[in-house]
Amino acid sequence: MLAKLTTYSLLGIDAASVDVEVDISPGALPKTILVGLAEAAVRESTHRIERALVNSGYVRPIDRIVINLSPADLPKDAASVDLSIALGLLVASGQLVSDVLGKYSAVGELALDGSIRPAKGTLSMALKAKELGMKGLIVPAANAREAAVVDGVDIIPVASLTEAVGFFSGQLDIPAYPFSWDDAVAEFGGYQVDYSDVKGQESAKRAVTVAAAGAHHLLMIGSPGTGKTLLASRLGTILPELAPEESLQTTRIWSAVGRLDPSQPLMIRRPFRSPHHTISEAGLVGGGSIPAPGEISLAHNGVLFLDELPEFNRRTLEVLRQPLEDGTVTISRAMGSLTFPANIMLVAAMNPCPCGYRGDPKRQCKCNPLQVERYVGRISGPLLDRLDIHIEVPPVPFRQLSDQSIGTSSEKMKTDVYAAREMQQHRFGKNSLRLNGRMTPPQIRKYCKLEPDAESLLKSAMEEMGLSARAHDKILRISRTIADLSASDNINSDHLSEAINYRTLDRSFWK
């Protein structure tokens, strides 16, 4: 007897439809054959499934069993196909009769006792089920909150094979798992930190506000303990909240790599990723025989913070150049190419020299100019050129640390950021995700008109500082954001002067 069900396999962060065909031939030599380009985790599934059937009270067919996973040229490397294969065996052997097999698909890994373990990427699978017009998706109970985010598909949570069989046979009524966006925001939104926690550093907070307002990449330079990490870690508190579409995009990535907390259905807060400087290229950009997302994509729609920037492997840092320009990561393998979203805001921090105390008024720097040059030389010029804002973060004096007054808060900074982004939305169109930091050259020419005194100032800066064409465009983009924060339609010399001061590495900082 032949049985056919639908399940899904992950390809990057997307789910691909897989038809599970199970054929049992009575009287033939007992043997189980699994075909369809199954990887090791799937090839081993037949042994798990056989014991799960027996331990759940069903009869293991002692006949010739052929299991086909179609399409044959699609690699299947996850155990999430276990449940569909087990159901197919029960249908093909006559132990399960169901009228809804074609309306529901199923995913889940079976344990030997018949319980169902969580699967990666159930959110993408639910999206695929909706695309295929399925009425519902049977998922492990631990993944129900995540998959229920998708509207238009009934998410049926099951904890064991017997529950799945009971649902398909009609003997067990399992209601679809409910989801409420407002409840998720109330439970998982909000922050426990605030920029008022950062003592002093008001000029640095201003630079952070400018960076957040225009989605500009930021580099902070300062001695150890000056607050660079504190400034970076609170950036999410002043960025706009994730829109439902952005939240869904980000959650898909986290779900595909198994990083999503089972109790959390959606990424409500913007992600903040801070990988250690020993990370490999594959860890940062993604990789594997079937490519999986790396830290850059995990930070999609959020912040990627690289502390101690010169300590990262130079080749590893170079993989950032494409994502910073295009907002995507493309990984090519023999099987083909996969593109992952990587719309990130890069924030980096570094010491001014190897010992960390160059320019510190209290501690003496022990580095000679050659050591400083080598230290900074670990970061390529093209990568530094892609960092819009470079600022110095000086040590905070004791009187500011002991001051009980509250500095600029996240609420105040967030209000300024929202106002500036509202101007950009009006400028680029309500349906556009474009921000000042992502303006194209034609848009720079159109929207970054300088007043005469500002144009003269930029000309002098270009000649004296030897700025590159990319640095010239960066300054104009930053100036446009500063003007937006001032609610000004025109860019004047004050706006431009502040923007030039944010290009520390273009000035004689290291000399």
C-alpha positions as CSV (number, residue, x, y, z in Angstrom):
1,M,0.0,0.0,0.0
2,L,1.2,3.5,-0.8
3,A,1.0,6.5,1.5
4,K,1.9,10.1,0.8
5,L,2.4,13.0,3.2
6,T,4.0,16.5,3.1
7,T,6.8,17.7,5.3
8,Y,9.6,20.3,4.9
9,S,13.3,20.6,4.9
10,L,15.4,23.7,5.5
11,L,17.6,25.2,2.8
12,G,19.4,28.0,4.5
13,I,16.6,29.9,6.2
14,D,13.9,28.9,3.8
15,A,11.7,25.8,4.0
16,A,11.4,23.6,0.9
17,S,8.4,21.2,0.5
18,V,9.2,17.5,0.7
19,D,6.8,14.8,-0.3
20,V,7.2,11.6,1.8
21,E,6.1,8.5,-0.1
22,V,5.9,5.2,1.8
23,D,5.3,1.9,0.0
24,I,4.9,-1.4,1.8
25,S,5.1,-4.6,-0.3
26,P,3.8,-7.6,1.7
27,G,5.4,-11.0,1.0
28,A,8.7,-9.5,-0.2
29,L,12.0,-9.8,1.5
30,P,11.9,-7.7,4.7
31,K,14.0,-4.6,4.2
32,T,13.7,-0.9,4.7
33,I,15.1,1.3,1.9
34,L,15.3,5.1,2.2
35,V,16.0,7.1,-1.0
36,G,15.9,10.8,-1.9
37,L,19.3,12.4,-1.1
38,A,19.0,11.9,2.6
39,E,21.9,13.1,4.8
40,A,23.1,11.1,7.8
41,A,20.6,12.5,10.3
42,V,17.7,11.4,8.0
43,R,19.3,8.0,7.0
44,E,19.4,7.0,10.7
45,S,15.8,7.9,11.1
46,T,14.5,4.5,10.1
47,H,15.9,3.0,13.3
48,R,14.4,5.7,15.5
49,I,11.1,5.5,13.8
50,E,10.8,1.7,14.1
51,R,11.5,1.7,17.9
52,A,9.2,4.7,18.4
53,L,6.3,2.8,16.6
54,V,6.8,-0.3,18.8
55,N,7.2,1.7,22.0
56,S,4.0,3.7,21.2
57,G,2.0,0.5,20.9
58,Y,1.9,0.1,17.1
59,V,3.1,-2.8,15.0
60,R,6.3,-2.4,13.0
61,P,5.7,-3.7,9.4
62,I,7.8,-6.7,8.7
63,D,7.8,-6.3,4.9
64,R,9.7,-4.6,2.2
65,I,9.4,-0.8,2.9
66,V,10.5,1.8,0.4
67,I,10.6,5.4,1.6
68,N,11.0,8.1,-1.0
69,L,11.8,11.7,-0.1
70,S,10.9,13.9,-3.1
71,P,12.3,16.0,-4.8
72,A,15.3,13.7,-5.1
73,D,17.8,16.4,-5.8
74,L,17.1,18.4,-2.7
75,P,19.4,17.5,0.3
76,K,17.5,16.6,3.4
77,D,19.7,16.9,6.5
78,A,17.3,17.3,9.5
79,A,15.5,14.8,11.6
80,S,12.3,16.8,11.3
81,V,11.0,14.4,8.7
82,D,10.7,11.6,11.3
83,L,7.0,12.3,12.2
84,S,5.8,12.3,8.5
85,I,7.7,9.0,7.8
86,A,6.2,7.4,10.9
87,L,2.7,8.5,9.9
88,G,3.3,7.3,6.4
89,L,4.3,3.8,7.7
90,L,1.1,3.6,9.8
91,V,-1.1,4.7,6.9
92,A,0.7,2.3,4.4
93,S,0.4,-0.6,6.9
94,G,-3.3,0.1,7.5
95,Q,-2.9,1.1,11.1
96,L,-4.1,4.7,10.5
97,V,-7.0,5.8,8.3
98,S,-7.4,9.5,7.8
99,D,-9.4,11.9,5.6
100,V,-7.2,14.9,6.3
101,L,-3.7,13.7,5.2
102,G,-3.7,16.1,2.2
103,K,-4.8,19.1,4.3
104,Y,-2.1,19.0,7.0
105,S,1.6,18.6,6.9
106,A,3.8,17.5,9.8
107,V,7.3,18.1,11.1
108,G,9.1,16.7,14.2
109,E,11.9,14.5,15.4
110,L,10.9,11.3,17.1
111,A,12.5,10.0,20.3
112,L,12.6,6.2,20.9
113,D,9.7,6.4,23.3
114,G,7.5,8.1,20.7
115,S,7.7,11.6,22.1
116,I,8.4,14.5,19.6
117,R,11.4,16.7,20.0
118,P,11.6,20.3,18.7
119,A,12.7,21.1,15.2
120,K,14.7,24.0,13.8
121,G,13.0,26.4,11.4
122,T,9.4,25.7,12.2
123,L,8.5,29.3,11.5
124,S,9.8,29.0,7.9
125,M,8.0,25.7,7.6
126,A,4.7,27.4,8.7
127,L,5.2,30.1,6.1
128,K,5.8,27.4,3.4
129,A,2.6,25.6,4.5
130,K,0.7,28.8,4.1
131,E,2.2,29.3,0.7
132,L,1.2,25.8,-0.4
133,G,-2.4,26.4,0.8
134,M,-2.3,23.8,3.6
135,K,-5.0,24.1,6.2
136,G,-2.6,23.4,9.0
137,L,0.8,22.2,10.2
138,I,1.5,19.6,12.9
139,V,4.5,20.7,15.0
140,P,6.2,19.6,18.2
141,A,4.6,21.2,21.2
142,A,7.8,23.1,22.0
143,N,7.6,24.9,18.6
144,A,3.9,25.8,18.7
145,R,4.4,29.4,19.9
146,E,6.9,30.1,17.2
147,A,4.9,28.6,14.3
148,A,1.6,30.2,15.5
149,V,3.0,33.6,14.5
150,V,2.0,32.8,10.9
151,D,-1.6,33.9,10.2
152,G,-3.8,31.7,8.0
153,V,-2.4,28.3,9.0
154,D,-3.7,26.2,11.9
155,I,-0.8,25.2,14.1
156,I,-1.5,21.9,15.9
157,P,0.9,21.1,18.8
158,V,1.6,17.5,19.5
159,A,3.9,16.0,22.2
160,S,4.0,12.4,21.0
161,L,3.4,10.2,18.0
162,T,0.1,8.9,19.6
163,E,-1.2,12.4,19.8
164,A,-0.4,13.0,16.1
165,V,-2.1,9.7,15.2
166,G,-5.2,10.6,17.3
167,F,-5.5,14.0,15.6
168,F,-5.2,12.5,12.0
169,S,-7.7,9.7,12.8
170,G,-10.2,12.1,14.3
171,Q,-10.2,10.5,17.7
172,L,-8.4,13.5,19.4
173,D,-9.5,17.1,18.9
174,I,-6.5,19.4,19.3
175,P,-7.3,23.1,18.9
176,A,-5.0,25.4,16.9
177,Y,-2.4,27.2,19.0
178,P,-3.4,30.9,19.4
179,F,-1.1,33.9,19.0
180,S,-1.4,37.6,19.9
181,W,1.1,40.2,18.7
182,D,0.1,42.6,21.5
183,D,0.7,39.9,24.2
184,A,4.1,39.0,22.7
185,V,5.2,42.7,22.7
186,A,4.0,43.1,26.3
187,E,5.9,40.0,27.4
188,F,9.1,40.2,25.5
189,G,9.4,43.9,24.5
190,G,11.1,46.7,26.6
191,Y,14.6,47.0,28.0
192,Q,16.1,46.9,31.4
193,V,18.9,49.2,30.5
194,D,19.0,52.9,29.7
195,Y,21.5,55.5,28.5
196,S,21.0,57.4,31.8
197,D,23.2,54.5,33.2
198,V,26.2,55.9,31.3
199,K,27.9,58.6,33.3
200,G,29.4,61.4,31.4
201,Q,30.1,60.8,27.7
202,E,27.5,63.3,26.5
203,S,29.4,63.9,23.3
204,A,29.5,60.2,22.6
205,K,25.8,59.9,23.3
206,R,25.3,62.6,20.7
207,A,27.3,60.7,18.1
208,V,25.3,57.5,19.0
209,T,22.1,59.5,18.4
210,V,23.3,60.6,15.0
211,A,24.3,57.1,14.1
212,A,20.9,55.6,15.2
213,A,19.0,58.4,13.4
214,G,20.5,57.7,10.0
215,A,21.6,54.0,10.4
216,H,25.3,55.0,10.2
217,H,28.0,52.5,11.1
218,L,30.0,53.6,14.2
219,L,33.5,53.2,15.4
220,M,34.4,54.2,19.0
221,I,38.0,54.7,20.0
222,G,39.1,55.0,23.6
223,S,41.0,53.5,26.5
224,P,39.7,50.5,28.4
225,G,36.9,51.3,30.8
226,T,35.7,54.5,29.2
227,G,32.2,53.0,28.5
228,K,32.4,51.9,24.8
229,T,30.6,48.6,25.5
230,L,27.9,50.3,27.6
231,L,27.2,52.8,24.8
232,A,26.9,50.0,22.2
233,S,24.8,47.6,24.3
234,R,22.1,50.3,24.9
235,L,21.7,51.2,21.2
236,G,18.6,49.1,20.9
237,T,16.8,51.3,23.4
238,I,16.8,54.3,21.0
239,L,16.1,52.5,17.8
240,P,12.6,52.2,16.4
241,E,10.7,49.0,17.5
242,L,10.7,46.2,15.1
243,A,7.8,46.3,12.7
244,P,5.9,43.0,12.4
245,E,7.5,42.2,9.0
246,E,11.0,42.9,10.3
247,S,10.3,40.8,13.4
248,L,9.2,37.9,11.2
249,Q,12.4,38.2,9.0
250,T,14.7,38.2,12.0
251,T,12.8,35.4,13.8
252,R,13.1,33.1,10.7
253,I,16.9,33.4,10.9
254,W,17.1,32.7,14.6
255,S,14.7,29.8,14.2
256,A,16.7,28.2,11.3
257,V,19.8,28.0,13.4
258,G,18.0,26.9,16.6
259,R,18.8,30.0,18.6
260,L,15.2,31.0,19.3
261,D,14.1,30.6,22.9
262,P,11.3,28.0,22.9
263,S,9.3,30.3,25.2
264,Q,9.6,33.2,22.9
265,P,7.5,33.1,19.7
266,L,9.1,36.2,18.1
267,M,12.1,38.5,18.2
268,I,10.4,41.6,19.6
269,R,13.6,43.5,20.4
270,R,16.2,44.3,17.8
271,P,19.0,41.7,18.0
272,F,22.4,42.7,19.5
273,R,25.2,40.3,18.6
274,S,28.7,40.7,20.1
275,P,30.9,37.8,18.8
276,H,34.4,37.2,20.3
277,H,37.4,38.4,18.3
278,T,38.5,34.7,17.9
279,I,35.4,34.0,15.6
280,S,36.1,32.4,12.2
281,E,35.0,33.6,8.8
282,A,32.3,30.9,8.7
283,G,31.1,31.9,12.2
284,L,30.8,35.5,11.2
285,V,29.3,35.3,7.6
286,G,27.9,31.8,7.8
287,G,28.9,28.5,6.1
288,G,28.7,24.7,6.0
289,S,28.1,22.2,3.3
290,I,24.5,23.4,3.3
291,P,25.2,27.1,4.3
292,A,23.7,28.3,7.5
293,P,23.5,32.0,8.7
294,G,26.4,33.4,10.8
295,E,26.6,36.3,13.3
296,I,26.1,38.9,10.6
297,S,22.7,37.5,9.6
298,L,21.7,36.9,13.2
299,A,22.1,40.6,13.7
300,H,19.7,41.4,10.8
301,N,17.6,44.4,11.6
302,G,19.7,45.0,14.7
303,V,23.2,45.7,15.9
304,L,26.5,43.8,15.3
305,F,29.0,44.9,17.9
306,L,32.7,44.1,17.3
307,D,34.7,44.9,20.4
308,E,38.5,45.1,20.2
309,L,38.3,45.5,16.4
310,P,42.0,45.2,15.6
311,E,42.1,41.8,17.5
312,F,39.9,40.2,14.9
313,N,41.5,38.2,12.1
314,R,42.0,40.6,9.2
315,R,40.6,38.1,6.6
316,T,37.6,37.6,8.9
317,L,36.8,41.3,8.9
318,E,37.0,41.6,5.2
319,V,33.9,39.5,4.8
320,L,32.0,42.5,6.3
321,R,32.5,44.6,3.2
322,Q,29.8,43.1,1.1
323,P,27.1,43.1,3.8
324,L,27.9,46.7,4.8
325,E,27.4,47.8,1.2
326,D,24.5,45.5,0.0
327,G,22.7,44.4,3.2
328,T,23.0,40.8,2.2
329,V,25.4,37.8,2.5
330,T,25.9,35.5,-0.4
331,I,27.5,32.1,0.2
332,S,28.4,29.8,-2.7
333,R,28.9,26.1,-2.6
334,A,28.9,23.3,-5.1
335,M,25.2,22.8,-4.6
336,G,24.5,26.4,-5.5
337,S,24.4,29.8,-3.8
338,L,22.3,31.0,-0.9
339,T,21.7,34.6,0.0
340,F,20.9,35.6,3.6
341,P,19.6,39.0,4.7
342,A,22.2,41.2,6.6
343,N,20.7,44.6,7.1
344,I,22.8,45.5,10.1
345,M,24.1,48.5,11.9
346,L,27.8,47.9,12.6
347,V,29.2,49.3,15.9
348,A,32.9,48.7,16.6
349,A,35.2,49.6,19.4
350,M,39.0,49.7,19.7
351,N,41.8,51.0,21.9
352,P,43.9,53.9,20.5
353,C,47.1,51.7,20.8
354,P,48.2,48.2,21.8
355,C,48.5,49.2,25.5
356,G,45.3,51.1,25.3
357,Y,46.4,54.4,27.0
358,R,47.5,56.6,24.2
359,G,46.1,60.1,25.0
360,D,44.9,59.1,28.5
361,P,45.6,62.0,30.9
362,K,46.2,59.7,33.9
363,R,48.2,56.7,32.5
364,Q,51.3,56.7,30.4
365,C,51.3,55.1,27.0
366,K,54.2,52.7,26.4
367,C,53.8,52.2,22.7
368,N,56.0,53.7,20.1
369,P,54.7,55.2,16.8
370,L,55.6,52.0,14.9
371,Q,53.6,49.8,17.3
372,V,50.6,52.1,17.0
373,E,50.8,52.1,13.2
374,R,51.0,48.3,13.1
375,Y,48.1,48.1,15.5
376,V,45.8,50.2,13.4
377,G,47.1,48.6,10.3
378,R,45.4,45.3,11.3
379,I,42.2,46.9,10.0
380,S,42.1,47.5,6.2
381,G,41.6,50.9,4.8
382,P,38.6,49.9,2.7
383,L,36.8,48.6,5.9
384,L,37.6,51.7,7.9
385,D,36.3,53.8,5.0
386,R,32.9,52.0,5.3
387,L,32.5,53.0,8.9
388,D,30.6,56.3,8.8
389,I,31.3,57.8,12.2
390,H,34.6,57.6,14.1
391,I,34.6,59.1,17.6
392,E,36.9,59.3,20.6
393,V,35.5,58.1,23.9
394,P,37.7,59.8,26.6
395,P,38.0,58.6,30.2
396,V,35.3,59.9,32.5
397,P,36.6,62.1,35.4
398,F,35.6,61.2,39.0
399,R,33.4,64.2,39.5
400,Q,31.1,63.0,36.6
401,L,31.2,59.4,37.9
402,S,30.1,60.5,41.3
403,D,27.5,63.0,40.1
404,Q,24.0,61.9,41.1
405,S,22.3,63.8,38.4
406,I,20.9,61.8,35.4
407,G,22.5,62.4,32.0
408,T,20.8,62.1,28.7
409,S,18.3,59.3,28.8
410,S,17.3,56.8,26.2
411,E,13.8,58.3,26.1
412,K,15.2,61.7,25.1
413,M,17.6,60.2,22.5
414,K,14.8,58.0,21.1
415,T,12.6,61.0,20.6
416,D,15.3,62.7,18.6
417,V,15.9,59.6,16.6
418,Y,12.2,59.1,15.8
419,A,11.8,62.7,14.7
420,A,14.8,62.4,12.3
421,R,13.6,59.1,10.9
422,E,10.2,60.6,10.3
423,M,11.8,63.3,8.1
424,Q,13.7,60.6,6.2
425,Q,10.5,58.6,5.7
426,H,8.8,61.7,4.3
427,R,11.9,62.3,2.0
428,F,12.2,58.7,0.7
429,G,8.6,57.7,0.7
430,K,6.5,55.9,3.3
431,N,7.0,52.5,1.6
432,S,10.8,52.9,1.5
433,L,13.2,51.4,4.0
434,R,15.9,53.8,2.9
435,L,17.7,55.9,5.5
436,N,20.4,58.5,5.2
437,G,23.1,56.0,5.9
438,R,22.0,54.0,2.9
439,M,21.6,56.8,0.4
440,T,22.8,56.1,-3.2
441,P,25.0,58.6,-5.0
442,P,22.1,60.0,-7.0
443,Q,20.1,60.5,-3.8
444,I,23.1,62.2,-2.2
445,R,23.2,64.7,-5.0
446,K,19.5,65.3,-4.7
447,Y,19.0,65.6,-1.0
448,C,22.4,66.8,0.3
449,K,22.5,70.3,-1.1
450,L,25.0,72.5,0.8
451,E,24.6,76.1,1.6
452,P,27.5,78.3,0.2
453,D,29.5,78.5,3.5
454,A,29.1,74.7,4.0
455,E,30.3,74.0,0.5
456,S,33.4,76.1,1.1
457,L,34.1,74.3,4.4
458,L,33.8,70.9,2.7
459,K,36.2,71.9,0.0
460,S,38.8,72.9,2.5
461,A,38.3,69.7,4.5
462,M,38.8,67.6,1.4
463,E,42.0,69.3,0.5
464,E,43.5,69.4,4.0
465,M,42.5,65.9,5.1
466,G,43.0,64.2,1.8
467,L,39.5,62.5,2.0
468,S,38.5,59.8,-0.4
469,A,35.4,59.9,-2.5
470,R,33.7,57.5,-0.2
471,A,34.6,59.6,2.8
472,H,33.2,62.7,1.0
473,D,29.9,60.9,0.5
474,K,29.9,59.7,4.2
475,I,30.3,63.2,5.4
476,L,27.4,64.4,3.3
477,R,25.2,61.5,4.6
478,I,26.1,62.3,8.2
479,S,25.5,66.0,7.6
480,R,22.0,65.2,6.2
481,T,21.2,63.3,9.4
482,I,22.5,66.1,11.7
483,A,20.3,68.5,9.7
484,D,17.3,66.2,10.2
485,L,18.0,66.1,13.9
486,S,17.8,69.9,13.8
487,A,14.6,69.7,11.7
488,S,16.4,71.7,9.0
489,D,15.8,71.3,5.3
490,N,19.2,72.7,4.4
491,I,22.7,71.6,5.4
492,N,24.6,74.5,6.8
493,S,28.2,74.9,8.0
494,D,27.4,73.9,11.6
495,H,25.9,70.6,10.4
496,L,28.8,69.9,8.1
497,S,31.4,70.9,10.8
498,E,29.9,68.3,13.2
499,A,30.0,65.7,10.5
500,I,33.6,66.3,9.8
501,N,34.5,66.0,13.5
502,Y,33.0,62.5,13.4
503,R,35.7,61.4,10.9
504,T,38.4,61.0,13.5
505,L,40.5,58.6,11.5
506,D,40.6,61.0,8.6
507,R,42.2,63.5,10.8
508,S,45.7,63.3,12.3
509,F,44.6,61.2,15.2
510,W,47.4,58.7,15.1
511,K,50.2,61.1,14.5
